[in-house]
């Protein structure tokens, strides 16, 4: 699957994904792995992924969610959720 197939006819999530992709490119090269549930950015392992909550929720939700994977806990009020 490629990102265009992941987003099918969803213009806003696709536009947000392109903004994330451009931001990732500013910090270096990364491969993009698209699955049925998410699009992951990888180097040796995944360090970020985007997904669409509406795929799973039966109600309106955020058009796109960015998840960032780190080895350390990020303490910042700018993140909605840190797990």
C-alpha positions as CSV (number, residue, x, y, z in Angstrom):
1,X,0.0,0.0,0.0
2,X,1.2,3.6,-0.7
3,X,0.1,6.7,1.2
4,X,-2.3,7.8,-1.6
5,X,-4.2,4.5,-1.1
6,X,-4.2,5.0,2.7
7,X,-5.9,8.3,2.4
8,X,-8.2,7.4,-0.6
9,X,-10.6,10.4,-0.9
10,X,-9.6,12.2,2.4
11,X,-8.0,15.5,1.4
12,X,-7.4,17.1,4.8
13,X,-5.6,14.1,6.4
14,X,-3.5,13.7,3.2
15,X,-2.5,17.4,3.3
16,X,-1.6,17.1,7.0
17,X,0.5,14.0,6.2
18,X,2.4,15.9,3.5
19,X,3.2,18.6,6.1
20,X,4.5,15.9,8.5
21,X,6.5,14.3,5.7
22,X,8.2,17.6,4.8
23,X,9.0,18.2,8.5
24,X,10.6,14.7,8.8
25,X,12.7,15.4,5.6
26,X,14.2,18.4,7.3
27,X,15.8,16.2,10.0
28,X,17.1,13.6,7.6
29,X,16.2,10.8,5.3
30,X,13.6,8.2,6.4
31,X,11.7,5.5,4.7
32,X,7.9,5.4,4.8
33,X,6.0,2.2,5.5
34,X,2.3,2.2,4.9
35,X,0.1,-0.4,6.4
36,X,-3.7,-0.7,6.7
37,X,-3.7,1.2,10.0
38,X,-0.9,3.7,9.8
39,X,2.0,5.3,8.0
40,X,5.3,4.9,9.8
41,X,8.5,6.9,9.4
42,X,11.6,4.7,9.8
43,X,15.3,4.7,10.0
44,X,16.6,1.6,11.8
45,X,13.2,1.4,13.5
46,X,10.0,3.4,13.5
47,X,10.3,6.8,15.2
48,X,6.9,8.3,14.2
49,X,3.6,7.4,12.7
50,X,0.4,9.0,11.6
51,X,-3.0,7.4,11.7
52,X,-6.7,8.4,11.2
53,X,-8.8,7.9,14.3
54,X,-12.0,8.0,12.3
55,X,-11.0,4.6,10.9
56,X,-11.7,3.1,14.3
57,X,-14.2,5.4,15.9
58,X,-17.7,5.6,14.8
59,X,-17.8,9.4,15.3
60,X,-16.0,12.5,14.0
61,X,-12.5,12.8,15.4
62,X,-9.2,14.5,14.6
63,X,-8.4,14.2,10.9
64,X,-4.9,12.8,11.6
65,X,-2.9,11.9,14.7
66,X,0.9,12.0,14.9
67,X,2.6,9.5,17.3
68,X,6.2,10.0,18.2
69,X,8.3,7.0,19.6
70,X,11.2,7.9,21.9
71,X,13.3,6.1,24.5
72,X,12.7,8.9,27.0
73,X,9.4,10.3,28.3
74,X,8.6,13.7,26.9
75,X,7.3,16.1,29.6
76,X,5.5,19.0,27.8
77,X,2.0,20.5,28.0
78,X,2.1,20.7,24.1
79,X,1.4,16.9,23.8
80,X,-2.1,15.7,24.2
81,X,-1.1,12.4,25.6
82,X,2.2,10.8,26.7
83,X,2.2,7.0,27.3
